[in-house]
């Protein structure tokens, strides 16, 4: 048996399309093909005239031809039953390409009313013109020369529809000197082709997404070897894709202080798909730099084996920004807390920050002022004006930036203060930054003149 058939039978794998076929179907194909090959020419021809039993062959053979048919009666009935009941097309043609037998499944595939519409006609009538050369010079020629052929051909139904099929062709030898007949099992592979095309499109989309992702994506097998890395991983680590998939693994990439934990997380995920999904860690660049990354991992299947899909996001820049902000806040806080002026930040009508000098001016602990509505600190008769000033400042009115305001102390007394405000962005949103100077001498308990301000 030739290599293509062995591949089809043993692995159910089609070398022409790369699709995996059903093992039971492949075995059925081989059994039916081998059964026909063992028969003589007259017996095969008798297939077309055996609806309920046996009859004489179309082309009489030697004197004992009838006896030969009788000896094979049981086999012919079984074969005809198998061929007629097969869920896939089965056709027999002579060496000139004239159809001698077709089963009902082949009629259905081609949209023919009965076998009579096909038997006696050229098999080329069932192929589009662009397939004729392949059918004659590849399929028929190879089958006649080697005895068998497996490949993909497109049929044309009676309605003109193109039908992608897989052909498994073989020779049926008769008496010495007689032309052989060609048998073919024909499988409709349109569903498989649709699935394969959809998978190819899906894979292309996935690859485009992964290859252009801003995050590093790698797949590690259960042995810790990188089976795949996208270009971003190479940028983040300084290693080429070839290095990362051959010689550079987890032990080479991980920061020494992080290695033990990363191995523990990896093994736990491989064993039970448990453990942290996302966590920060550090890796070492090829040039020795430490790279801060945020890792998200999940267990998957890669080429039939468990694997770990890892998404790495470089957060080094974010770490630098956060550190700079912390240092800036520390300097800002030191400046504000040592200032003689009070400082407050008001956002959404609430005091989201109050400096200690500001709290001390009004006699409050800092904790009591944070989260409080800013109008709680303004005397009742001045609240409407201050609220209007606040709204206009948020709208960008610079003329309302400075003025005099009466604020209520914790003990109930009133202080007359000079204030200055500026619009800032606090935690990504607009807010008002207010500076308040100490009260003028002798102003406690008296309202005095109040100008525009907040």
C-alpha positions in Angstrom: 0.0 0.0 0.0 1.4 3.3 -1.0 2.5 6.1 1.5 -0.5 8.3 0.8 -3.0 5.6 1.6 -1.1 4.5 4.7 -1.2 8.1 5.9 -4.9 8.4 5.2 -5.6 5.1 7.0 -3.3 5.3 10.0 -3.4 9.0 10.8 -6.7 10.1 9.1 -4.7 13.0 7.6 -5.1 14.5 4.2 -1.7 15.5 2.7 -3.3 17.8 0.2 -5.3 20.0 2.5 -3.8 19.4 5.9 -7.2 18.5 7.4 -7.7 15.7 9.8 -10.3 13.2 8.7 -12.6 10.9 10.7 -10.7 7.7 11.6 -13.8 5.5 11.2 -14.5 7.1 7.8 -10.9 6.4 6.7 -11.2 2.8 7.7 -14.5 2.5 5.9 -13.0 4.0 2.7 -10.0 1.6 2.8 -12.2 -1.4 3.4 -14.5 -0.6 0.5 -11.6 0.2 -1.8 -9.8 -3.0 -1.1 -13.0 -5.0 -1.4 -13.5 -3.6 -5.0 -9.9 -4.0 -6.0 -10.0 -7.7 -5.2 -12.9 -8.2 -7.6 -12.7 -8.9 -11.3 -13.8 -6.6 -14.1 -17.1 -8.4 -14.8 -18.1 -8.4 -11.1 -17.6 -4.6 -10.9 -19.7 -4.0 -14.0 -22.4 -6.1 -12.4 -22.8 -3.4 -9.7 -25.0 -1.3 -12.0 -27.5 -4.1 -12.6 -28.0 -5.5 -9.1 -30.9 -3.6 -7.6 -32.4 -6.7 -6.1 -30.1 -9.5 -7.1 -27.6 -10.6 -9.7 -27.8 -10.6 -13.5 -25.4 -11.3 -16.4 -22.4 -9.0 -16.8 -22.7 -6.3 -19.5 -19.6 -7.6 -21.2 -19.5 -11.4 -21.2 -16.2 -13.0 -20.1 -14.9 -16.6 -20.5 -17.3 -19.6 -20.7 -17.3 -19.9 -16.9 -18.1 -16.2 -16.4 -21.6 -16.9 -15.1 -20.2 -19.4 -12.6 -17.6 -16.9 -11.5 -20.4 -14.4 -10.8 -22.3 -17.0 -8.9 -19.3 -17.7 -6.7 -19.1 -14.0 -5.9 -22.8 -13.4 -5.5 -22.6 -12.9 -1.8 -19.7 -10.5 -2.0 -21.5 -8.5 -4.7 -24.6 -8.2 -2.7 -22.6 -7.0 0.3 -20.6 -4.6 -1.8 -23.7 -3.2 -3.5 -25.3 -2.7 -0.1 -22.3 -0.9 1.2 -22.0 1.3 -1.8 -25.6 2.2 -2.0 -25.8 2.9 1.8 -22.5 4.8 2.0 -22.9 8.4 3.2 -20.2 9.4 0.6 -20.1 9.3 -3.1 -18.8 6.2 -4.9 -18.3 6.0 -8.7 -16.8 3.5 -11.1 -15.7 4.6 -14.6 -13.8 3.0 -17.5 -10.3 4.1 -18.6 -11.8 6.6 -21.0 -13.7 8.3 -18.2 -17.2 7.0 -18.9 -19.2 6.4 -15.7 -20.3 2.8 -15.2 -21.8 3.0 -11.7 -22.7 5.7 -9.2 -24.2 5.2 -5.8 -27.2 7.3 -4.4 -24.9 9.5 -2.3 -23.0 10.6 -5.5 -26.4 11.4 -7.2 -27.4 13.5 -4.3 -24.0 15.3 -4.2 -24.3 16.1 -7.9 -28.0 16.9 -7.7 -28.9 14.1 -10.2 -32.4 12.5 -10.1 -31.0 9.0 -10.5 -27.9 7.0 -11.4 -29.3 6.7 -15.0 -28.6 10.5 -15.4 -24.9 9.9 -14.8 -24.1 6.3 -15.9 -22.8 6.2 -19.5 -21.8 9.9 -19.5 -18.3 11.3 -19.2 -17.1 11.9 -15.7 -15.7 15.2 -16.9 -19.3 16.5 -17.2 -19.3 16.6 -13.4 -16.3 19.0 -13.1 -16.0 22.7 -13.9 -13.9 23.5 -17.0 -11.0 24.8 -14.8 -10.8 21.3 -13.2 -10.7 19.3 -16.4 -6.9 19.4 -16.8 -6.3 18.3 -13.2 -8.9 15.5 -13.5 -7.4 14.1 -16.7 -3.7 14.8 -16.4 -3.4 14.3 -12.7 -6.2 12.2 -11.2 -6.8 9.7 -14.2 -3.2 9.6 -15.3 -1.8 9.0 -11.8 -4.4 6.3 -11.1 -3.8 4.5 -14.3 0.0 4.6 -13.9 0.3 3.9 -10.2 -2.9 2.2 -9.3 -4.2 4.8 -6.8 -4.5 8.6 -6.2 -5.7 10.8 -3.4 -6.3 14.4 -3.8 -8.7 17.3 -3.8 -11.0 18.2 -6.8 -13.9 20.5 -7.3 -17.2 19.0 -8.7 -20.0 20.9 -10.4 -23.6 20.0 -9.4 -26.5 20.0 -11.9 -27.4 23.5 -10.6 -23.9 24.8 -11.3 -22.8 24.8 -7.6 -19.1 24.2 -7.0 -18.5 21.4 -4.5 -15.1 20.9 -2.9 -14.4 17.2 -2.5 -11.7 14.7 -1.6 -11.2 11.9 -4.1 -9.6 8.5 -3.3 -9.1 6.7 -6.6 -8.0 3.1 -7.4 -7.8 0.7 -10.3 -9.9 -2.4 -10.7 -8.1 -4.9 -12.9 -10.0 -7.4 -15.0 -9.0 -10.3 -17.3 -5.6 -10.1 -19.1 -5.6 -7.6 -21.9 -8.8 -5.9 -20.8 -8.8 -2.2 -19.9 -9.0 -1.6 -16.1 -11.8 0.3 -14.5 -11.3 3.2 -12.1 -13.1 3.4 -8.8 -13.4 6.5 -6.6 -14.7 7.4 -3.2 -15.8 11.0 -3.2 -16.1 13.0 0.1 -17.8 16.4 0.3 -15.3 18.5 2.3 -17.1 21.8 2.1 -17.9 21.9 5.9 -14.3 21.1 6.7 -13.1 23.8 4.3 -15.4 26.3 5.8 -14.1 25.5 9.3 -10.5 25.5 8.0 -11.0 28.9 6.4 -12.6 30.3 9.5 -9.8 29.0 11.6 -7.2 30.5 9.2 -8.9 33.8 9.3 -9.2 33.7 13.1 -5.6 32.7 13.4 -4.5 35.6 11.1 -6.5 38.0 13.2 -5.1 36.7 16.4 -1.6 36.8 15.1 -2.0 40.4 13.9 -3.3 41.3 17.3 -0.6 39.5 19.2 2.3 40.6 17.0 1.3 44.3 17.3 0.4 44.3 20.9 2.0 46.9 23.2 2.4 44.2 25.9 4.8 41.3 25.8 3.1 38.0 25.2 4.8 34.6 25.6 3.8 31.0 25.9 5.9 28.8 28.2 5.5 25.0 28.0 5.3 22.9 31.2 9.1 22.4 31.0 9.6 26.1 31.2 10.7 26.5 27.6 9.3 29.5 25.6 7.3 28.1 22.7 6.3 31.5 21.4 7.2 35.2 22.1 5.9 38.3 20.3 8.1 41.1 19.2 7.3 43.2 22.3 9.0 40.6 24.6 12.2 41.0 22.6 12.0 44.8 23.0 11.4 44.5 26.8 14.2 41.9 27.4 16.8 42.8 24.8 16.9 39.1 23.6 16.0 38.0 20.1 13.0 35.7 19.5 15.4 32.9 18.7 17.3 33.4 21.9 14.1 33.5 23.9 12.7 30.2 22.4 16.0 28.3 22.6 18.4 29.3 25.4 16.7 32.0 27.5 14.1 30.8 29.9 12.5 31.9 33.2 15.7 31.5 35.2 17.7 33.8 32.9 14.9 36.5 32.7 13.8 36.6 36.3 15.4 39.0 38.8 17.4 36.8 41.4 15.2 38.1 44.2 12.0 37.2 42.3 13.0 33.8 40.8 11.9 31.5 43.7 8.4 33.1 43.8 8.0 33.0 40.0 8.9 29.3 39.9 6.4 28.6 42.6 3.7 30.5 40.8 4.5 28.8 37.5 4.4 25.3 39.0 1.2 25.9 40.8 -0.5 27.1 37.7 0.7 24.1 35.7 -0.4 21.7 38.3 -3.8 23.1 39.2 -4.4 26.4 37.3 -4.4 28.2 40.6 -2.4 31.1 42.1 -2.3 34.8 41.4 -3.5 35.9 38.0 -1.8 39.3 38.0 1.1 40.6 40.1 4.1 42.9 39.8 7.6 41.5 39.5 11.0 42.3 38.0 13.0 40.9 35.2 16.6 41.5 34.0 17.3 43.1 30.6 20.0 41.6 28.5 22.2 44.7 29.3 21.7 44.2 33.0 19.0 46.8 33.6 16.2 45.9 36.0 12.8 46.1 34.3 9.6 46.4 36.4 6.8 44.5 34.9 3.2 43.6 35.7 2.5 39.9 34.8 -0.8 38.3 34.0 -0.8 34.6 33.5 -3.3 31.8 32.7 -3.0 28.1 32.0 -3.7 27.0 28.4 -3.2 24.2 26.0 -0.4 24.5 23.4 -0.1 21.8 20.7 -1.9 19.4 22.9 0.1 20.0 26.1 -0.4 22.3 29.1 1.3 25.7 28.8 1.4 29.0 30.5 0.2 32.1 28.6 2.0 35.2 30.1 1.2 38.9 29.3 4.0 41.2 30.5 3.4 45.0 30.8 6.5 47.2 31.2 5.6 49.5 34.2 9.1 50.9 34.6 8.0 54.3 33.3 5.0 54.3 35.6 7.2 53.4 38.5 9.4 56.4 37.7 6.4 58.7 37.4 4.9 57.4 40.7 8.2 57.9 42.4 8.6 61.4 41.1 5.1 62.2 42.2 5.7 60.9 45.6 8.9 63.0 45.9 7.0 66.0 44.5 4.2 65.5 47.0 6.7 65.2 49.8 8.3 68.5 48.8 4.9 70.2 48.2 3.6 68.9 51.6 6.7 70.2 53.4 6.3 73.6 51.8 2.6 73.8 52.6 2.8 72.5 56.1 5.6 75.0 57.0 3.8 78.0 55.4 2.1 80.6 57.5 -0.8 80.7 55.1 -3.6 78.2 55.2 -4.1 76.0 52.1 -7.1 74.0 51.1 -8.2 72.1 48.0 -11.9 72.0 47.2 -13.3 69.6 44.7 -17.0 68.8 44.1 -17.9 71.3 46.9 -15.9 69.2 49.4 -12.5 69.9 51.1 -10.4 67.1 49.9 -7.2 68.6 51.4 -6.7 71.0 54.3 -3.2 72.0 55.6 -2.4 72.0 59.2 -1.8 75.8 59.3 -5.3 76.2 57.8 -6.9 73.9 60.4 -5.0 75.7 63.2 -6.4 79.1 62.0 -9.9 77.8 62.4 -9.3 75.8 65.6 -10.0 72.4 64.0 -8.0 69.2 63.9 -7.1 68.4 60.3 -9.2 65.2 60.4 -12.4 67.1 61.1 -12.0 69.3 58.0 -11.2 66.7 55.4 -14.4 65.6 53.5 -16.4 68.6 54.8 -18.5 70.9 52.6 -16.6 74.2 52.1 -19.6 76.3 53.0 -19.7 74.8 56.5 -16.7 77.1 57.2 -18.4 80.3 55.9 -20.7 82.4 58.0 -24.4 82.1 56.9 -24.8 85.6 55.6 -21.7 85.2 53.3 -22.5 81.8 51.9 -24.5 82.8 48.8 -21.7 85.2 47.7 -19.0 82.7 48.3 -20.8 80.0 46.5 -21.3 82.3 43.4 -17.6 83.2 43.5 -16.7 79.5 43.6 -18.8 78.7 40.6 -17.4 81.6 38.6 -13.8 80.6 39.5 -14.4 77.1 38.2 -15.8 78.7 35.0 -12.5 80.5 34.6 -13.3 84.0 35.9 -9.9 85.4 36.9 -11.4 88.6 38.4 -12.8 86.5 41.2 -9.4 85.1 42.3 -8.8 87.4 45.3 -11.0 88.9 48.0 -12.0 89.0 51.7 -14.1 86.3 53.3 -15.5 85.7 56.8 -14.8 82.2 58.1 -16.4 80.6 61.2 -14.0 79.1 63.8 -14.7 75.9 65.6 -15.6 77.8 68.8 -18.2 79.8 66.9 -16.2 83.1 66.6 -15.8 84.7 63.1 -12.5 85.6 61.4 -12.0 88.0 58.6 -9.5 86.5 56.1 -7.8 87.5 52.8 -8.0 84.7 50.3 -6.6 83.8 46.9 -7.7 80.9 44.7 -6.5 79.1 41.6 -8.0 76.4 39.4 -5.9 73.2 39.3 -6.3 69.5 38.3 -6.3 67.3 41.3 -6.2 63.6 40.7 -7.1 64.1 37.1 -10.1 66.4 37.7 -10.7 70.2 38.1 -10.5 71.6 41.7 -10.0 74.9 43.4 -6.8 75.6 45.4 -7.4 78.3 48.1 -4.8 80.2 50.0 -5.9 81.9 53.2 -3.9 84.5 55.1 -4.0 85.1 58.9 -6.8 87.4 60.1 -6.1 91.1 60.2 -5.5 92.5 63.8 -8.7 93.2 65.6 -10.9 91.6 63.0 -12.1 88.7 65.2 -15.9 88.9 65.8 -16.5 91.7 63.4 -17.5 91.4 59.8 -16.0 94.7 58.4 -15.9 95.2 54.6 -16.1 92.1 52.5 -14.8 92.3 48.9 -15.2 89.8 46.1 -13.4 86.6 46.9 -13.6 83.1 48.2 
